[in-house]
Amino acid sequence: MKEDKEMIFKNEDIKEVVMEVPEGHRHLRTTFITQDGRKFIFQEATIANIVRAYVTIKTSPTIKRVRLVG
């Protein structure tokens, strides 16, 4: 069976979001916990880049797409 690599999360799919600076660290980590118990953990730089892209699109009258490549 071919595994589907694309996932779409709706608000109701997310049980909890935790943003914290873990003990012994200096940067934020963001954890998305889904209703079925899966955890997706993002480092601060990842969330910061997503936020910048979001703000760019939402505040620009012409920009409709941003592509971030790591």
Residue pairs with C-beta under 8 A, 6 or more apart in sequence:
9 32
9 34
12 35
13 34
13 35
14 32
14 33
14 34
14 35
15 33
15 34
15 35
16 31
16 32
16 33
17 30
17 31
17 32
17 33
18 30
18 31
18 33
19 28
19 29
19 30
19 31
20 28
20 29
20 31
21 27
21 28
21 29
22 29
27 43
27 44
27 45
28 43
28 44
28 47
29 41
29 42
29 43
29 44
30 41
30 42
30 44
30 47
31 39
31 40
31 41
31 42
32 39
32 40
32 41
32 42
33 39
34 40
49 68
50 68
53 66
53 68
56 63
56 66
57 63
57 64
57 65
57 66
